[in-house]
Amino acid sequence: MHEMSIAEGIRSVVEDAARTHGFAHIARLRLEIGRFAGVEKRALEFAFDVVMRGSAAEGAVLEIIDLPGRALCYDCGETVEIAERLDPCPLCGGGRLLPQGGDEMRIKDMEVQ
């Protein structure tokens, strides 16, 4: 389960930020995850709760913000939202799409105390 290693990476970022900025506790952490990032959200929520024990984020609320998959359609020239990587363009039906987003994952912000 790679969600555990993702949670460990988040913990590392949290601990570095706590040391650098001098806060003691994180109440909420907002994480943006793209549709194509390959992350199982329920598994990440579980891993987050386990991995954050004993850290500044212990007991923090994890809020996951879903980001859509996006692609540039070479047939109509528009950037469109797609549900799956191989979906046709929802505007023109063309099949020549270049993914432009949806595989990202980042900490958007943290509510600290």
N, C-alpha and C positions, 0 to 999 in steps of 0.2 A: 504494500500500500504506500504509494509515493506521497500521499497526503500527510503522512507522519513527518516526512522529511521537509515538506512545505511548511508545516507548523513549526518545526525546529528552526527553519530559516527565519520565520516571522519572529520567533522568540529572540533570536540573535539580534535582529533589527530593533526590537523592543528594548532589549537590555542595553544596547549601544545608545539608543535615544535617551533612555532613563539616566544613564551615566553622564552623557553629554549635556543634557538640559536640566538635570537635577530634579526630576519628578519621581514620586514614590509609587504611584498607582495609575493604571490605565482603566478607565471605566468602560470605554467603548473603543473598538477598533473597526474601521470600515475598510473592507477589502474589495477591490474591483477585480472581477474574473470574467474573461471573455468566453463566449459560447464555445469556442474551439480549443480552449486551454487544456481540456482533458482532465479536469478536476471534478471529483465526486464530492459535491458540497456537503452531504451528510457525513461522509467519512472525514472531511476536513474539519467540520464542526466538532466531531468527536475527538479528533487528534488535537485540535486547538485546546479543548478543555483539559486534556491529559498533559500535554506538553507545557502549558502555561503554569502548572502548579509550581509554587515557589518562586514565581517571577513577578515582575511589576504588573503583568497582565492577568494574574490569577483572578478568576471570577469576572473577568471582563466580558462584555457582550460582544460577540463577533457578528457584525452585520456584513452580509455579502451582497454586493451590487452586481447584477448581471449586465454584462456588456454584449451588445449584439454582434453577430458576424456581419462583416461588410466586405463588399467586393466591387471592383471597377469592371464594368461590362465593356468589352472592346467593341461590341456590336452597336450599342446605342450611346456609349460614352458617359453613361451615368454611374455614379456610385450608389449601390443599392444594399439593402439589408437582406441577408440570406440565412436560412435556418441550418443548412448543411453545406459543407465545402463544395460539393458537386452539383448543387442546385442550379437550375437555369436562371437567367435574369427574370425577376418578377415583372419587369416593365415591358421587355420586348421578346422574351423567350429565348434569347441567345444563350449559347453555351460557352462562350469564350470570356470567362471571368477570372480576374486576378484578385485573390484575397487581399484585403487592405486592413483588416482588423478582426479581432475576435479571439486571438490567441494570447492576449496580454493578461497579466496578473500583477497587481501592485497594491500596496497599502495606500489608500486614498488619504486617510487621516486618522488621528487618535484623539480621543477625549481623555485628557489627563487630569489628575488631582494632585 
